[in-house]
């Protein structure tokens, strides 16, 4: 390779790295701004912008202590956070369990209803995820009102499970399709029932796919706003709804809002980082062609 070609390659690599660094800074800066705002005093926020702790301003944990200890906000934060944890985890677990059962059935058994087969059923399930949530929220409101479960965790768990189930079925279907059937056939020959094969062989082999599906379902449920806005009022309120309402209740107190936003971001971010290798493995191993 000539010296001129090497120089062009180095210049191209340098430009690529500069673009990546600029894009990373652009995407990370809002999170950095939220972090430093959560440790600012009201005076520092109003007189800002200040960017560097200990240089531009003196950091403080008053906002973090305040959202849990102030008389008006102690229960106001802990209850929505508890609702988000319970609703997010429960709905994600239910979506993964039901989605795995449906996905395994679609990959291991043949269903026929006239001209409709397994692929048609799988596409119909996925099409439910394409439906705008606003089209279902009013019927759900009427049903849950009739059942008297509005403003409860149960209503959100049912709604989020229904919302995430098509995604769970589609993702797990691709993953089960990539598993070798010979192992399952040997288990059937040894006397296992189809459910035992699913429980003892297919599920352990599909752990990366299960983890990846669970994380995505949890993120969708954790960040969801529309269903929580319509189906809850106060007792069933979740963290996104609490944060959105701060501007209307007490004015834009950005230090408290930033602390609440970080409290909402960190649990899912930490969980995703802990199981990152499973997520990557699950998404790559599940990419198969039929």
C-alpha positions in Angstrom: 0.0 0.0 0.0 1.4 3.4 -1.0 2.1 6.2 1.5 -0.7 8.3 0.1 -3.2 5.5 0.6 -2.1 5.0 4.1 -2.5 8.7 4.9 -6.0 8.6 3.4 -6.9 5.6 5.6 -5.5 7.3 8.7 -7.4 10.5 7.9 -10.6 8.4 7.4 -10.1 6.7 10.7 -9.5 10.0 12.4 -12.6 11.5 11.0 -14.6 8.5 12.0 -13.4 8.6 15.6 -14.1 12.4 15.7 -17.6 11.8 14.6 -18.1 9.0 17.1 -16.7 11.1 19.9 -18.9 14.0 19.0 -22.0 11.8 18.8 -21.2 10.2 22.1 -20.8 13.6 23.8 -24.1 14.7 22.2 -26.0 11.7 23.6 -24.3 11.5 27.0 -24.5 15.3 27.8 -28.2 15.3 28.7 -27.5 12.5 31.3 -24.5 14.4 32.6 -26.6 17.6 32.8 -29.3 15.7 34.8 -26.6 14.3 37.2 -25.1 17.7 38.0 -28.5 19.4 38.2 -29.5 16.9 40.9 -26.6 18.0 43.1 -27.1 21.8 42.6 -28.8 24.2 44.9 -31.8 26.1 43.7 -29.6 29.2 43.5 -27.0 27.5 41.3 -29.7 26.2 39.0 -31.3 29.6 38.6 -28.0 31.5 38.2 -26.5 29.0 35.9 -25.6 27.4 33.6 -22.8 25.8 35.6 -21.1 22.7 34.3 -18.4 21.6 36.6 -18.9 20.6 40.3 -16.4 22.1 42.8 -15.3 24.6 40.1 -18.5 26.4 39.0 -20.6 25.4 42.0 -20.5 23.5 45.2 -22.4 20.2 45.0 -25.0 19.2 47.6 -27.3 16.3 48.2 -30.2 18.4 49.4 -32.4 17.4 46.5 -31.8 13.7 47.0 -32.4 14.0 50.7 -35.4 16.2 50.1 -37.3 13.9 47.8 -37.4 11.2 50.5 -37.6 13.2 53.7 -39.7 16.3 53.1 -43.2 16.1 54.5 -44.9 16.7 51.2 -42.7 14.3 49.1 -41.8 11.3 51.3 -44.6 9.0 50.3 -45.0 10.8 47.1 -41.8 9.3 45.7 -41.6 5.9 47.4 -45.0 4.8 46.4 -44.7 5.5 42.7 -41.2 4.0 42.7 -42.6 0.8 44.4 -45.4 0.7 41.9 -42.9 1.0 39.0 -40.8 -1.9 40.5 -43.7 -4.2 41.1 -45.6 -3.5 37.9 -42.5 -3.5 35.7 -41.0 -6.8 37.1 -44.4 -8.6 37.3 -45.6 -7.7 33.8 -42.2 -8.5 32.3 -42.1 -11.9 34.0 -45.6 -12.7 32.8 -44.9 -11.5 29.3 -41.8 -13.7 29.1 -43.6 -16.8 30.5 -46.6 -16.5 28.3 -44.6 -15.4 25.3 -42.2 -18.4 25.7 -45.0 -20.9 25.8 -46.6 -19.4 22.7 -43.3 -19.1 20.8 -42.3 -22.7 21.6 -45.6 -24.0 20.4 -45.3 -22.0 17.1 -41.8 -23.5 16.5 -42.4 -27.1 17.5 -46.0 -27.8 16.6 -48.0 -27.3 13.4 -51.3 -25.4 13.6 -53.7 -25.2 10.7 -57.0 -23.3 10.3 -57.9 -23.4 6.7 -55.1 -21.6 4.9 -53.9 -20.0 8.1 -50.7 -21.6 9.4 -48.0 -20.9 12.0 -46.4 -18.0 10.1 -49.7 -16.3 9.7 -50.5 -16.7 13.5 -47.0 -15.4 14.3 -47.5 -12.4 12.1 -51.0 -11.7 13.6 -49.5 -11.7 17.1 -46.8 -9.2 16.0 -49.4 -7.0 14.3 -51.0 -6.4 17.7 -47.8 -4.6 18.7 -48.2 -2.4 15.7 -51.6 -1.2 17.0 -51.3 2.3 18.5 -51.7 2.1 22.3 -54.2 5.0 22.2 -56.6 2.7 20.2 -56.8 0.3 23.2 -56.5 2.5 26.2 -60.2 3.7 26.3 -61.6 0.1 26.0 -59.2 -1.0 28.7 -60.4 1.9 30.9 -64.0 0.8 30.5 -63.2 -2.8 31.2 -61.1 -2.1 34.3 -63.7 0.4 35.6 -66.3 -2.4 35.3 -64.0 -4.8 37.1 -63.2 -2.0 39.7 -59.5 -2.3 39.4 -58.7 1.2 38.1 -55.9 3.0 39.9 -54.3 -0.3 41.0 -51.2 -2.2 40.2 -53.2 -5.1 38.8 -54.6 -2.9 36.0 -51.2 -1.8 34.9 -49.8 -5.3 35.1 -52.5 -6.6 32.8 -52.1 -3.7 30.4 -48.3 -4.0 30.2 -48.4 -7.7 29.9 -50.8 -7.5 27.0 -48.7 -4.7 25.4 -45.4 -6.6 25.7 -46.7 -10.1 24.8 -46.5 -9.8 21.0 -42.8 -8.6 21.2 -42.0 -11.4 23.6 -43.6 -14.1 21.3 -41.8 -12.8 18.3 -38.3 -12.6 19.9 -38.6 -15.9 21.6 -39.9 -17.6 18.5 -36.8 -16.7 16.6 -34.6 -17.9 19.4 -36.4 -21.3 19.8 -36.1 -21.7 16.1 -32.3 -21.6 16.4 -32.1 -24.4 19.0 -31.2 -27.9 17.7 -34.2 -30.2 17.7 -32.1 -33.3 17.9 -31.6 -32.8 21.7 -35.3 -32.5 22.3 -36.0 -35.5 20.1 -33.6 -37.6 22.2 -35.4 -36.4 25.4 -38.7 -37.5 23.9 -37.3 -40.9 23.1 -36.1 -41.2 26.7 -39.7 -40.7 27.9 -40.0 -37.0 28.6 -43.3 -35.3 27.9 -43.4 -32.2 25.5 -43.8 -29.9 28.5 -40.8 -31.6 30.3 -38.7 -31.1 27.1 -39.7 -27.4 27.1 -39.1 -26.9 30.8 -35.9 -28.9 31.3 -34.2 -28.5 27.9 -35.5 -25.7 25.8 -35.7 -23.1 28.5 -32.2 -23.6 30.0 -30.7 -23.5 26.4 -32.6 -20.3 25.7 -31.4 -18.4 28.8 -29.8 -15.5 26.8 -32.9 -15.1 24.8 -35.1 -15.1 28.0 -32.9 -12.5 29.6 -32.8 -10.2 26.6 -36.6 -10.5 26.2 -37.2 -9.8 29.9 -34.9 -6.7 29.9 -36.7 -5.2 26.9 -40.2 -5.9 28.3 -39.1 -4.4 31.6 -37.8 -1.2 29.9 -41.0 -0.8 27.9 -43.1 -1.2 31.1 -40.8 0.9 33.2 -40.9 3.9 30.8 -44.6 3.6 29.7 -46.6 6.7 30.2 -50.0 6.6 28.3 -51.5 3.6 30.1 -50.4 4.9 33.5 -51.9 8.3 32.7 -55.3 7.0 31.9 -55.6 3.9 34.1 -54.3 5.4 37.4 -55.0 8.5 39.4 -52.9 8.5 42.6 -52.5 5.1 44.3 -51.3 3.3 41.1 -49.1 6.2 39.9 -45.7 5.3 38.5 -42.4 7.2 38.3 -42.8 8.6 34.7 -46.2 10.0 35.7 -44.8 11.5 38.9 -42.0 13.2 37.1 -44.3 14.6 34.4 -46.6 16.0 37.1 -43.9 17.9 39.0 -44.0 20.9 36.7 -47.7 21.4 37.3 -47.7 20.8 41.1 -44.8 23.0 42.3 -43.4 24.7 39.3 -40.2 23.6 37.5 -37.9 22.7 40.4 -35.3 21.1 38.2 -33.1 19.9 41.1 -35.9 17.6 42.4 -37.0 16.6 38.9 -33.4 15.6 38.0 -33.0 13.5 41.2 -36.3 11.7 40.5 -35.3 11.2 36.8 -32.0 9.6 37.9 -33.8 7.5 40.5 -35.9 6.2 37.6 -33.0 5.7 35.2 -30.5 3.9 37.4 -32.3 0.7 38.3 -32.9 -0.4 34.7 -29.5 0.9 33.6 -27.7 -1.1 36.3 -29.7 -4.2 35.5 -29.0 -3.9 31.8 -25.2 -3.5 32.5 -25.2 -6.5 34.7 -26.8 -8.8 32.1 -25.3 -7.1 29.0 -23.5 -10.2 27.8 -26.8 -12.2 27.9 -28.6 -9.5 26.0 -26.0 -9.4 23.2 -25.9 -13.2 23.0 -29.7 -13.5 23.1 -30.2 -11.0 20.3 -27.5 -12.5 18.0 -28.3 -16.2 18.5 -32.0 -15.5 17.9 -31.3 -14.1 14.5 -32.2 -17.0 12.2 -33.8 -17.3 8.8 -36.6 -19.6 8.0 
